[in-house]
């Protein structure tokens, strides 16, 4: 993600006014979003901060919906990630970052498609593409033991995969010689206000309904639009402004703040964007009013009264939006146990720990002195050590059982541990299938190994039913039965007791009968 003011690279999520250098964020207290005039439409900017902080900034890493916005300003990007190595001169991401980044790309692609189909205005600043390689999840293993070699398959991923608009031949190329290609229509005022600040970073082509800007010498498209109904997606060269006009710092060069000039530029830019949205939505293709019409002498008293009403309603809407986000977070937390049914990796481990705590265990992951265990859980019945594995379309094999046995030995070697922990292997096999349609959760070899080591086997969907009951009911006796089942099981699947069935009144029973 490149800042159009200074050209430095920054960590995703840090607004430019806060980014002192690459990958570093200034104190959040220095950043105050300055809202636009309440009469304007709601604007969200994704990955791109407007001068002066005049619109709400959203990081690429966010799961924010674009449904709340009337206008979206979008800069294609991949968010924050970590690279394991380089491949063909580009970053090759770790497996976890690969899948997170792909999900992030799909999220914005879906959100932009929905916004476009809903008739909203989307402005895409066509910055230089960000290209990486991500793991596909497919791997080959050759050799055995210490000589085993693992080959991970990768595929390219571009920041422009976030766009659902069918653009093609997006080529990185930088320059400032831009000329209007035809009648600018609703783009005329923006060009008049900011022509000197446009700097293209890409050429592109695609199913454009309007071509606005081309390179002066070789006639390459650097700005255009795709219209649909009352909405439009505008693909524009990024804007650049001298850093000295936008940001001021203290005597030590710290504490960056937006300048008054930045706020003025931001307000002018937002006004142009809002008027473009109005013109696009109008069937008559009205010319957007120039910025000088915003002067007070041209305003009517009736407009001011309506603006106050709109401001009041906007504040109420923002408060409701904030409440809704809190409720969404509560909803995610309330349903976190469902991860036992379909997750893998860290998310599965967290769900298992939550379930074990509901069963009355003191359960935590362990990491210290080179040892790392998914779950160590203790109750009056005993001390247990668990290992978890999720598989997309296979049973849990003996490799995970072997790892569990090594972990038990490492744990027993610690000075404070006097007796070996009881091993429990948690498996979420065939995790994307409905639980009743899945095959055996553990391979025959894994089961034979568990019998030899007296390890308890737990298919995580079986834990869900008892954990679900205990999350909704206080039942210490039932929780104790579940713990005893874990302790008593050796070399086979744990059979948890069935949760008590709630008694219900007969349907249609009259009150008092």
NORCOR-V210319 format. One record per residue. N is the residue number from 1. RES is the residue in one letter. SS is DSSP state (alpha for helix, beta for strand, coil for the rest). OMEGA is omega in radians with two decimals (NA if undefined). Layout:
n->{N:N}
res->{RES:RES}
ss->{SS:SS}
omega->{OMEGA:OMEGA}
This chain:
n->{1:2:3:4:5:6:7:8:9:10:11:12:13:14:15:16:17:18:19:20:21:22:23:24:25:26:27:28:29:30:31:32:33:34:35:36:37:38:39:40:41:42:43:44:45:46:47:48:49:50:51:52:53:54:55:56:57:58:59:60:61:62:63:64:65:66:67:68:69:70:71:72:73:74:75:76:77:78:79:80:81:82:83:84:85:86:87:88:89:90:91:92:93:94:95:96:97:98:99:100:101:102:103:104:105:106:107:108:109:110:111:112:113:114:115:116:117:118:119:120:121:122:123:124:125:126:127:128:129:130:131:132:133:134:135:136:137:138:139:140:141:142:143:144:145:146:147:148:149:150:151:152:153:154:155:156:157:158:159:160:161:162:163:164:165:166:167:168:169:170:171:172:173:174:175:176:177:178:179:180:181:182:183:184:185:186:187:188:189:190:191:192:193:194:195:196:197:198:199:200:201:202:203:204:205:206:207:208:209:210:211:212:213:214:215:216:217:218:219:220:221:222:223:224:225:226:227:228:229:230:231:232:233:234:235:236:237:238:239:240:241:242:243:244:245:246:247:248:249:250:251:252:253:254:255:256:257:258:259:260:261:262:263:264:265:266:267:268:269:270:271:272:273:274:275:276:277:278:279:280:281:282:283:284:285:286:287:288:289:290:291:292:293:294:295:296:297:298:299:300:301:302:303:304:305:306:307:308:309:310:311:312:313:314:315:316:317:318:319:320:321:322:323:324:325:326:327:328:329:330:331:332:333:334:335:336:337:338:339:340:341:342:343:344:345:346:347:348:349:350:351:352:353:354:355:356:357:358:359:360:361:362:363:364:365:366:367:368:369:370:371:372:373:374:375:376:377:378:379:380:381:382:383:384:385:386:387:388:389:390:391:392:393:394:395:396:397:398:399:400:401:402:403:404:405:406:407:408:409:410:411:412:413:414:415:416:417:418:419:420:421:422:423:424:425:426:427:428:429:430:431:432:433:434:435:436:437:438:439:440:441:442:443:444:445:446:447:448:449:450:451:452:453:454:455:456:457:458:459:460:461:462:463:464:465:466:467:468:469:470:471:472:473:474:475:476:477:478:479:480:481:482:483:484:485:486:487:488:489:490:491:492:493:494:495:496:497:498:499:500:501:502:503:504:505:506:507:508:509:510:511:512:513}
res->{X:X:X:X:X:X:X:X:X:X:X:X:X:X:X:X:X:X:X:X:X:X:X:X:X:X:X:X:X:X:X:X:X:X:X:X:X:X:X:X:X:X:X:X:X:X:X:X:X:X:X:X:X:X:X:X:X:X:X:X:X:X:X:X:X:X:X:X:X:X:X:X:X:X:X:X:X:X:X:X:X:X:X:X:X:X:X:X:X:X:X:X:X:X:X:X:X:X:X:X:X:X:X:X:X:X:X:X:X:X:X:X:X:X:X:X:X:X:X:X:X:X:X:X:X:X:X:X:X:X:X:X:X:X:X:X:X:X:X:X:X:X:X:X:X:X:X:X:X:X:X:X:X:X:X:X:X:X:X:X:X:X:X:X:X:X:X:X:X:X:X:X:X:X:X:X:X:X:X:X:X:X:X:X:X:X:X:X:X:X:X:X:X:X:X:X:X:X:X:X:X:X:X:X:X:X:X:X:X:X:X:X:X:X:X:X:X:X:X:X:X:X:X:X:X:X:X:X:X:X:X:X:X:X:X:X:X:X:X:X:X:X:X:X:X:X:X:X:X:X:X:X:X:X:X:X:X:X:X:X:X:X:X:X:X:X:X:X:X:X:X:X:X:X:X:X:X:X:X:X:X:X:X:X:X:X:X:X:X:X:X:X:X:X:X:X:X:X:X:X:X:X:X:X:X:X:X:X:X:X:X:X:X:X:X:X:X:X:X:X:X:X:X:X:X:X:X:X:X:X:X:X:X:X:X:X:X:X:X:X:X:X:X:X:X:X:X:X:X:X:X:X:X:X:X:X:X:X:X:X:X:X:X:X:X:X:X:X:X:X:X:X:X:X:X:X:X:X:X:X:X:X:X:X:X:X:X:X:X:X:X:X:X:X:X:X:X:X:X:X:X:X:X:X:X:X:X:X:X:X:X:X:X:X:X:X:X:X:X:X:X:X:X:X:X:X:X:X:X:X:X:X:X:X:X:X:X:X:X:X:X:X:X:X:X:X:X:X:X:X:X:X:X:X:X:X:X:X:X:X:X:X:X:X:X:X:X:X:X:X:X:X:X:X:X:X:X:X:X:X:X:X:X:X:X:X:X:X:X:X:X:X:X:X:X:X:X:X:X:X:X:X:X:X:X:X:X:X:X:X:X:X:X}
ss->{coil:beta:coil:coil:coil:coil:coil:coil:beta:coil:coil:coil:coil:coil:coil:alpha:alpha:alpha:beta:coil:coil:coil:coil:coil:beta:coil:coil:alpha:alpha:alpha:coil:coil:coil:coil:coil:coil:coil:coil:coil:coil:coil:coil:beta:beta:beta:beta:coil:coil:coil:coil:alpha:alpha:alpha:coil:coil:beta:beta:beta:coil:coil:coil:coil:coil:coil:coil:coil:coil:coil:coil:coil:beta:beta:beta:beta:beta:coil:coil:coil:coil:coil:coil:coil:beta:beta:beta:beta:beta:coil:coil:beta:beta:beta:beta:coil:alpha:alpha:alpha:alpha:alpha:alpha:alpha:alpha:alpha:alpha:alpha:alpha:alpha:alpha:alpha:alpha:alpha:alpha:alpha:alpha:alpha:alpha:alpha:coil:coil:coil:beta:beta:beta:beta:beta:coil:coil:coil:coil:coil:beta:beta:beta:beta:beta:beta:beta:beta:beta:beta:beta:beta:coil:coil:alpha:alpha:alpha:coil:beta:beta:beta:beta:beta:beta:beta:beta:beta:beta:alpha:alpha:alpha:alpha:coil:coil:coil:coil:coil:beta:beta:beta:beta:beta:beta:beta:beta:coil:coil:beta:beta:beta:coil:coil:coil:coil:alpha:alpha:alpha:alpha:alpha:alpha:alpha:alpha:alpha:alpha:alpha:alpha:alpha:beta:beta:beta:beta:beta:beta:beta:beta:coil:coil:coil:coil:beta:beta:beta:beta:beta:beta:coil:coil:coil:coil:coil:beta:beta:beta:beta:beta:beta:beta:beta:coil:coil:beta:beta:beta:beta:beta:beta:coil:beta:beta:coil:coil:coil:alpha:alpha:alpha:alpha:beta:beta:coil:coil:coil:coil:coil:coil:coil:coil:beta:beta:coil:alpha:alpha:alpha:alpha:alpha:alpha:alpha:alpha:alpha:alpha:alpha:alpha:alpha:alpha:alpha:alpha:alpha:alpha:alpha:alpha:alpha:alpha:coil:coil:coil:coil:coil:coil:coil:coil:coil:alpha:alpha:alpha:alpha:coil:alpha:alpha:alpha:coil:coil:alpha:alpha:alpha:alpha:alpha:alpha:alpha:alpha:alpha:alpha:alpha:alpha:alpha:alpha:alpha:alpha:alpha:alpha:alpha:alpha:alpha:alpha:alpha:alpha:alpha:alpha:alpha:alpha:alpha:alpha:alpha:alpha:alpha:alpha:coil:alpha:alpha:alpha:alpha:alpha:alpha:alpha:coil:coil:alpha:alpha:alpha:alpha:alpha:alpha:alpha:alpha:alpha:alpha:alpha:alpha:alpha:alpha:coil:coil:coil:beta:beta:beta:beta:beta:beta:beta:coil:coil:beta:beta:beta:beta:beta:beta:beta:beta:beta:coil:coil:beta:beta:beta:beta:beta:beta:beta:beta:beta:coil:coil:coil:coil:coil:beta:coil:alpha:alpha:alpha:alpha:alpha:alpha:alpha:alpha:alpha:alpha:alpha:alpha:alpha:alpha:alpha:alpha:coil:coil:coil:coil:coil:coil:coil:coil:beta:beta:beta:beta:beta:beta:beta:coil:coil:coil:coil:coil:coil:alpha:alpha:alpha:coil:coil:coil:coil:beta:coil:alpha:alpha:alpha:alpha:alpha:alpha:alpha:alpha:alpha:alpha:coil:coil:beta:beta:beta:beta:alpha:alpha:alpha:alpha:alpha:alpha:alpha:alpha:alpha:alpha:alpha:alpha:alpha:coil:coil:coil:alpha:alpha:alpha:alpha:alpha:alpha:alpha:alpha:alpha:alpha:alpha:alpha:alpha:coil:coil:coil:coil:beta:coil:coil:coil:coil:coil:coil:coil:coil:coil:coil:coil:coil:coil:coil:coil:coil:coil:coil:coil:coil}
omega->{-3.05:3.11:-3.07:-3.14:-2.99:3.10:3.14:3.05:3.14:3.10:3.13:3.09:-3.13:3.08:-3.08:-3.13:-3.09:-3.00:-3.13:3.06:-3.03:3.02:-3.11:-3.10:3.09:-3.11:-3.07:-3.11:-3.14:-3.01:3.09:3.13:3.08:-3.07:3.04:3.07:-3.06:3.11:-3.11:3.11:3.12:-3.09:2.98:3.09:-3.09:3.10:-3.06:-3.10:3.08:-3.14:3.10:-3.12:-3.00:3.10:-3.09:-3.12:3.11:3.13:3.08:-3.11:-3.07:3.01:-3.07:3.02:3.07:-3.10:-3.09:-3.00:2.96:-3.12:3.11:2.98:-2.97:3.01:-3.14:-3.13:-3.09:-3.12:-3.08:3.12:3.09:-3.12:3.10:-3.10:3.02:3.09:-3.09:3.08:3.14:3.14:3.03:-2.95:2.98:-3.08:-3.11:3.12:3.12:-3.09:3.08:-3.12:3.11:3.10:3.12:3.12:3.14:3.11:-3.10:3.10:3.11:-3.09:-3.14:3.11:3.12:3.14:-3.13:-3.14:3.12:3.09:3.13:3.06:3.09:3.07:-3.14:3.03:-2.98:-3.14:3.13:-3.13:3.04:-3.03:3.11:2.96:3.14:3.14:-3.11:-3.03:3.11:3.13:3.06:3.10:3.09:-3.10:-3.14:3.08:-3.11:-3.14:-3.12:3.11:-3.13:3.09:3.10:3.10:-3.11:3.09:-3.13:3.07:-3.14:3.07:-3.13:2.99:3.07:-3.05:-3.13:-2.92:3.06:3.08:-3.13:3.07:3.10:-3.01:3.10:3.11:-3.05:3.09:-3.11:-3.13:-3.06:3.12:3.06:-3.08:-3.07:3.05:-3.06:3.07:-3.09:3.11:-2.99:-3.08:3.11:3.13:3.13:-3.09:-2.93:-3.10:-3.08:-3.06:3.11:3.06:-3.10:3.09:3.13:2.78:3.07:3.04:-3.12:-3.08:-3.08:3.04:3.08:2.98:-3.06:-3.00:3.06:3.04:-3.01:-3.00:-3.03:2.97:3.07:3.13:3.08:3.11:-3.13:-3.08:3.00:-3.07:3.01:-3.13:3.13:-3.14:3.14:2.95:3.12:-3.14:-2.96:2.99:3.10:3.06:3.09:3.11:3.09:-3.07:-3.09:3.13:-2.98:-3.01:3.03:-3.10:3.10:-3.05:-3.14:3.14:-3.13:3.07:3.14:3.11:3.03:3.06:3.05:3.10:3.12:3.12:3.11:3.12:3.14:3.14:3.09:-3.12:3.12:3.13:3.10:-3.10:-3.13:3.14:3.04:3.14:3.14:-3.12:3.13:-3.11:-3.10:3.13:-3.10:3.12:3.14:3.06:3.12:3.13:3.08:-3.02:-3.07:3.11:3.12:3.13:-3.01:-3.06:3.13:-3.09:3.10:-3.12:3.12:3.10:-3.13:3.13:3.13:3.13:3.12:3.10:3.13:3.13:3.13:3.14:3.13:3.10:3.10:3.14:3.13:3.10:3.10:3.08:3.13:3.10:-3.14:3.13:3.09:3.13:3.09:3.08:3.09:3.13:3.11:-3.13:-3.10:-3.11:-3.04:3.13:-3.14:3.08:3.06:-3.04:-2.98:-3.03:3.02:3.07:-3.04:-3.13:3.08:3.14:3.12:3.13:3.10:3.12:3.11:-3.13:-3.14:3.10:3.08:3.11:3.09:3.08:2.83:-2.96:3.13:2.94:-3.13:3.08:-3.13:3.03:3.10:3.11:3.14:-3.11:-3.11:-3.08:2.93:-3.07:-2.97:3.00:3.12:3.13:-3.14:-3.11:-3.04:3.03:-3.04:3.05:-3.04:3.12:3.02:-3.12:-3.13:-3.01:3.14:3.02:3.10:-3.06:-3.00:-3.14:-3.11:3.09:3.10:3.10:3.11:-3.14:3.09:3.14:3.12:3.12:3.09:-3.13:-3.12:-3.14:3.13:-3.03:-3.04:-3.12:-3.05:3.12:3.14:3.08:3.05:-3.10:3.07:3.11:3.12:-3.13:3.04:-3.07:3.14:-2.86:-3.11:3.07:3.01:-3.05:-3.08:-3.13:-3.04:3.02:3.13:-3.06:-3.06:3.12:3.13:3.14:3.11:3.13:3.11:3.10:3.12:3.12:3.13:-3.07:3.12:3.14:3.06:3.13:-3.12:2.96:-2.96:3.06:3.11:3.10:-3.03:-3.07:-3.11:3.13:3.10:3.12:-3.08:3.08:-3.09:-3.13:3.00:-3.06:-3.10:-3.12:3.12:3.11:3.12:3.09:3.12:3.13:3.13:3.10:3.09:-3.10:-3.02:-3.04:3.14:3.03:3.13:-3.12:3.06:3.07:3.14:3.07:3.11:3.08:3.11:3.12:-3.14:3.08:-3.13:3.08:3.10:-3.14:3.08:-3.13:3.12:3.12:3.09:3.14:NA}
